[in-house]
Amino acid sequence: MKLLIKNGKILLQKNDDFTISTGNIIIEDRRISKILPSSDQPQETDFDKVIDASSSLVMPGLINAHTHAYMSIFKNYADDLEFFDWLHSVEVVEDEITAEDCYWTSLLAIIEMIKTGTTCFVDIHIRSSIKGKKTGPEAAASGAVRESGIRAILSRGLVGEASDKEAWRRINEFMADAKLNNDCDRLRFALGPHAPYSCPESLLKEIKKIGQENGLMATIHISESEAEMETIASNNNGITPVKFVADSGLFDLPTIAAHLVKATDDDIKILKENNVSVALNPRSNMKLGNGFAPAKKFQDAGLNICLGTDGNGSNNTQNMFQEMQFASLVYKGAEKKAKCIDAEDVLKFATTNGAKALNMEDQLGVIKEGALADIIILDLNTPEFVPENNLIGALCYSANGSEVKTVIVNGDILMEDKKLLTIDEQKVYQECEKIAKRLNMTNKN
């Protein structure tokens, strides 16, 4: 489809700074083919579709660098629990979740992501597709991604010793799923060792080997809580979780490390030396009482910082605009410095830095000619954006995600004027209610 977005205010980047310019965007063959000034008006009859973006901001789709989409039904379930108590409560229910459940619950998360401007997410799930299915409930999370039109990097949570049959069952199912879906250009796969406390060195070394043989990146939770720090130190001669993972060789793979709330100065040096991208999850970390990541130290060290929501069990939302707002504020409070992590920094975390973590720099997270057409359009005729004193600041300090009206991924329109075009919302809601009732999750108050 040849698509024209006309007369919009476009969020661009010039010399690593954001700028806003009114103009027109032409999309062809999944990519942005031209960006034209407002004075250059193309002939509308040359296009299959024309979107009038007057009174709108056109910007790159947001990249959620760490989440668990299947956990959408865990929102408001295990609230107000300490980290390992929360983890146990969640795991008890997870054991009963099927691949078919993961299809519907992933779609529920994807609905919220699309509606709030996320066009790409990095996921750690717990069930792979079954019976060679690419679509429908038996295709689990990969089927939800294919059918919804969103872009994703899917990983499977991996745990246990390398000698465990169950560990290899998960690995083999994950690899089969990746092979099955190699025909979908919106869907990539990454290895997902769960965490240092659940993945011994033996498994991390095997995962590294598999990643090198198959050209896969990795994503892992690290240093999320004080309890994790104590557990790893007591079992491994006092070292930190970051050092434990580094010693296993996992960081030889391109890696996104989530959380890192308790990262030490030595940990930061290790992360920098290994080019590890850091996914901040401020709302999740606060809700679980784990504290604040040393984001300013990450920034000063030159780490690539991106942003994620984490799953609904610990965040209750998949809204990246809310995550940006928290990231814009909490680190200032933690550092007691108003000039700490600013709005432009956070906007980069959610766009260009996320793309860099995926080795898709200049392809995602940016509006430029030749980039993939993952674009969102926000309504500026809302109280959040009036008056237009500073639109970039408003994206972090004022916007809440409800302003997103149109979402385009890979050149295809997934939502137009706030109407989803690829997902039957009511069907998803009905199925997720059934799942929650079957798992005895509802009416816990």
Buried (B, 14 or more C-beta within 10 A) or exposed (E): EBBBBBBBBBBBBEEEEBEBBBBBBBBBEBBBBBBBEBEEEBEEEEBEEBBEBEEBBBBBBBBBBBBBBBBBBBBEBBBEBEBBEBBEBBEEBBEEBBBBBBBBBBBBBBBBBBBBBBBBBBBBBBBBBBEEBBEBBBBBBBBBBBBBBBBBBBBBBBBBEBEBEEBBEBBEBBBBBBEBBEEBEBBBBBBBBBBBBBBBBBBBBBBBBBBEEEEBBBBBBBBBBBBBBEBBBEEBEEBBBBBBBBBBBBBBBBBBBBBBBBBBEEBBEBBBEBEBBBBBBBBBBBBBEBBBBBBBBBBEBEBBBBBBBBBBBBBBBBBBBBBBBBBBBBBBEBBEEEEBBBBBBBBBBBBBBBBBBBEBBEBBBBBEEEBBBBBBBBBBEBEBBEEEEEBBBBBBBBBEBBBBBBBBBBBBBBBBEEEBEBBEEEEBBEBBEEBBEEBEBEEEE
